[in-house]
Amino acid sequence: MQQTAPMSSVRSPNILALLVAGAFFMEFLDGTVIATAIPQMAVTFHVRPVDLGVGMSAYLLTVAVLLPLSGWVAERFGIRLVFSAALASFTAASLLCAVSNDLTFFVGARILQGAAGAMMVPVGRLAVLRATAKKDLMRAIATLTWPALAAPIIAPPLGGFATTYLSWRWVFLINIPFGIIGLVLAVWHLPTGRQETAPPLDWAGFVLTGLACLGLMTGVELLGSAQVDWWLTAGCFAGGIVSGVLAVRTMRQRTNPLLNFSVLRVRSFSASVVGGSLFRIVISTVPFLLPLLFQVGFGYDAFTSGLLLLPLFIGNLVIKPLTSRILRRWGFRTVLICNGLLAAGTIAACAIITFGTPLPVTIAILFVSGVARSMQLTAINTIAFAEVPDAGMSNANTLFNTVQQISLGLGVVIGVLALRVGQILLPSGSPVATPGQFRVAFLLIGCMAIGATVDAFGLTRLTGLHVSRG
């Protein structure tokens, strides 16, 4: 199938990558900064802080259900129209969240945000992948990677400042100017083309995939709650797994399936999906556990705890100019293995951080951790698409984003479970976690990070060579 306007008509692939990265950052920041505003929002809505969890859950579940549809929607209606509409809807939903005065209205606005986010991120990534030559792929992916690394680190101090000195409403209002600027740039830089004869929607695949994602993500949400209903949680996971198996069987029999699993035959892509997903789960636990350690374990306030995370962000930024050079020098396989082990070591090293640890030591651990996670995530995201043929890029992108969304949702839950293991191994008789229990959690997650490097051993030294040498 030919497009009426090829992606080569993009005015500037570099500006396109920056535009999409900005949209990514807006969404990732919105999804993480809200946690700091929950106490103030609960007062405004006249509800308990725990009741605000439904707003966060509504967003995540909407994204999980609708995200697999993004590839077909982009092919059917065109990348520029879908991305622009999603960006406009996300911006409008941010305004609705900001003016909310009750929980019901807020949840409705979050559902709209989730629907927009489900289209904005994968369609934006697809636009960059199609517009970028293989030799420039590493640079483009590096640009798209930094929002996922930066947002969870910037969110705590930014959210703490906004809610303390301004109002919780600014947590959402900050999106509006960025959304408007992004919309203008999207209309100017994105191509208008779409497929002349898009395949019909695989309704069976969509419904079953949606049920699978809904069941798994609901199970994840329930598993992370303070009081776990084990029967309900098990039922959600069972329903999600059964729906997922049926979805895979159904889509394998379709001529034009919603998700085409044949792309998993590309070894580098499958390694990125499996090992990369485990690594994303691992790094998602750190911005969750560290603020808890600083506040609950050491007694710091929220703003100070957020500032202590800044070395992670600085490490992310410092290594960015060197990432491409390192990958060209050593290759993807060597970097994924060696740097993956370094990342695991820095996560485990968080276990030695105590109230009396000298500040330079804490900063050094977090800085090196930021360097390692930035390098690893850039390598994982680049290798995912390095050897995927152009014809399979849309299918690979949709599958990649679907799995990524589920893995990111698992991050906090794995952090909670690791902390509970610490409470079992080192019981304190107190409902509040102790520093020793946090140490157990960090050591367990560090071991998980080692497991995330296993898939890299299956790669060859030539994997991604044409990208790293580009």
C-alpha positions, -999 to 999 in steps of 0.1 A, spaced: 0 0 0 14 34 -10 9 66 9 -3 97 -9 24 117 9 55 100 19 72 107 51 102 120 32 81 152 28 87 161 64 103 195 64 130 187 90 133 152 107 153 168 135 126 193 143 100 165 140 120 144 166 121 174 190 84 181 185 74 145 193 99 144 222 82 175 236 48 158 233 62 127 250 76 149 278 42 166 284 24 133 287 51 116 309 53 146 331 15 148 335 14 111 344 40 115 372 36 150 386 0 144 397 11 123 426 25 154 444 -8 173 440 -32 146 454 -34 159 490 -45 194 478 -68 180 452 -85 158 478 -93 190 498 -108 207 468 -129 177 458 -139 170 495 -127 134 492 -100 113 508 -66 113 491 -69 76 484 -101 83 464 -80 102 438 -64 70 428 -94 64 405 -83 94 384 -49 79 379 -63 44 372 -88 58 347 -60 74 327 -38 43 327 -66 19 318 -78 41 290 -43 42 275 -39 5 279 -72 -4 261 -69 21 232 -31 20 225 -32 -11 203 -56 7 180 -31 35 173 -13 19 144 -45 12 125 -59 47 132 -27 63 119 -28 43 87 -65 50 82 -67 87 89 -31 99 85 -3 107 109 -7 144 109 -44 144 116 -42 118 143 -12 133 161 -26 168 159 -60 158 171 -45 138 200 -23 167 210 -52 191 209 -74 167 229 -47 162 255 -42 199 259 -80 205 262 -83 177 287 -55 193 307 -75 224 309 -106 204 320 -85 187 347 -73 222 359 -109 236 363 -123 204 379 -141 210 412 -154 174 419 -140 139 414 -165 128 388 -156 157 364 -119 151 370 -122 114 362 -140 122 329 -112 146 320 -86 120 328 -103 95 305 -102 120 277 -65 126 285 -59 88 284 -76 85 250 -55 113 236 -23 99 251 -30 65 236 -28 80 202 -2 108 207 28 88 219 28 58 194 17 78 164 44 104 172 70 77 174 58 62 141 61 96 124 98 98 136 106 62 126 92 67 91 109 101 85 143 90 98 169 71 77 185 41 94 218 59 97 202 87 117 180 64 138 202 64 169 202 102 172 164 103 167 157 76 193 180 93 218 159 124 214 127 104 220 141 86 250 150 116 273 113 124 282 108 90 298 140 95 318 136 131 327 99 134 336 98 110 366 128 129 380 117 165 374 81 158 384 85 156 422 103 189 427 82 206 401 49 193 415 60 200 450 68 236 441 36 241 422 13 227 449 32 244 477 36 279 463 9 282 436 -20 257 433 -25 221 423 -43 234 392 -9 246 378 1 209 375 -22 207 346 -22 243 333 15 240 325 6 217 296 -15 243 278 12 266 263 33 236 254 3 219 238 -5 250 217 30 254 205 33 217 197 0 218 177 13 246 155 45 228 148 27 196 141 5 211 115 36 228 99 60 198 100 40 166 98 30 152 63 -6 149 54 -4 115 38 -24 84 47 -29 50 31 -53 52 1 -67 18 10 -63 11 47 -72 -25 58 -104 -30 77 -102 -29 114 -96 -62 132 -125 -59 156 -121 -93 172 -84 -86 178 -92 -51 192 -118 -63 216 -97 -92 229 -65 -72 231 -84 -44 249 -98 -69 274 -64 -84 279 -48 -50 286 -77 -40 308 -75 -72 329 -37 -71 333 -36 -34 341 -65 -37 365 -48 -66 382 -16 -45 385 -35 -16 400 -52 -39 426 -19 -56 434 -4 -23 443 -33 -12 467 -29 -11 504 -55 -39 510 -52 -65 482 -84 -84 473 -65 -115 462 -96 -132 446 -105 -101 425 -68 -96 416 -64 -132 405 -96 -130 385 -84 -99 367 -51 -115 358 -67 -147 348 -92 -128 326 -64 -108 311 -42 -138 303 -71 -158 288 -81 -128 266 -45 -123 256 -41 -159 245 -73 -157 225 -62 -124 210 -29 -139 198 -46 -170 184 -72 -149 166 -48 -123 152 -25 -150 139 -53 -162 117 -61 -128 102 -47 -114 70 -45 -79 85 -43 -83 123 -44 -55 147 -10 -66 161 13 -86 138 35 -108 159 57 -119 129 79 -89 137 91 -108 168 111 -130 145 135 -100 142 159 -110 170 169 -75 180 133 -64 182 123 -94 204 153 -88 227 142 -52 231 107 -61 239 115 -89 264 147 -77 281 138 -41 275 105 -44 292 121 -59 323 146 -30 324 117 -5 321 100 -21 350 131 -19 371 140 17 364 103 27 370 106 15 406 135 38 415 117 72 412 89 56 433 111 40 461 137 68 465 113 96 475 96 71 499 130 63 514 139 100 518 105 110 533 94 79 553 128 65 561 148 97 567 120 122 575 127 147 546 99 169 532 86 163 497 104 192 481 138 182 496 132 146 485 125 157 450 157 178 449 177 147 459 166 130 427 181 157 405 215 139 402 196 111 383 184 137 358 218 154 355 233 120 348 207 115 321 217 147 304 255 145 308 257 112 290 234 121 261 261 138 239 283 107 244 257 80 239 261 77 201 299 78 203 300 50 229 276 28 209 296 33 177 328 24 195 317 -7 214 285 -19 196 250 -26 210 257 -61 224 287 -50 245 270 -18 258 237 -36 266 256 -62 287 282 -41 304 261 -10 309 232 -32 320 253 -47 348 264 -12 358 228 0 360 219 -30 381 249 -23 404 239 13 409 203 3 418 216 -22 443 240 5 456 210 25 467 208 0 495 238 15 512 223 50 513 214 58 550 205 90 569 242 94 578 256 87 543 276 118 531 258 138 505 285 135 479 283 97 481 245 98 476 249 122 447 276 100 431 254 69 433 224 86 418 245 104 391 261 72 379 227 55 380 213 83 358 241 78 333 236 40 331 198 41 328 200 68 301 226 48 281 207 15 285 173 29 275 187 46 244 204 14 233 173 -7 239 149 17 221 173 21 191 180 -16 187 143 -23 187 138 -7 153 173 -10 139 166 -42 118 129 -39 114 120 -35 76 101 -3 67 71 -23 58 69 -37 93 76 -5 112 39 3 120 33 -32 134 65 -31 154 58 3 168 23 -6 179 34 -38 196 64 -21 212 43 7 227 16 -17 239 42 -39 258 60 -7 270 28 7 285 21 -25 305 57 -27 317 57 9 329 25 2 348 42 -27 365 71 -5 378 54 9 409 37 -25 417 71 -43 416 85 -16 439 56 -21 463 61 -59 463 98 -56 468 92 -34 498 67 -59 512 93 -86 509 116 -64 529 89 -60 555 85 -98 557 122 -105 560 128 -76 584 96 -72 604 96 -40 625 61 -41 641 55 -7 625 32 0 595 58 25 583 86 10 562 121 12 578 154 20 560 164 -17 564 133 -28 545 141 -4 517 176 -19 515 161 -53 508 138 -38 481 167 -22 463 188 -54 464 159 -74 450 154 -49 422 191 -48 414 189 -86 409 160 -81 385 181 -56 366 208 -82 361 181 -105 345 172 -78 321 206 -82 304 201 -119 295 185 -112 261 215 -91 251 237 -122 251 217 -136 222 227 -107 200 257 -108 178 285 -82 176 271 -71 142 236 -64 155 227 -28 147 261 -22 131 245 -2 102 228 21 127 257 26 151 281 33 122 256 56 105 
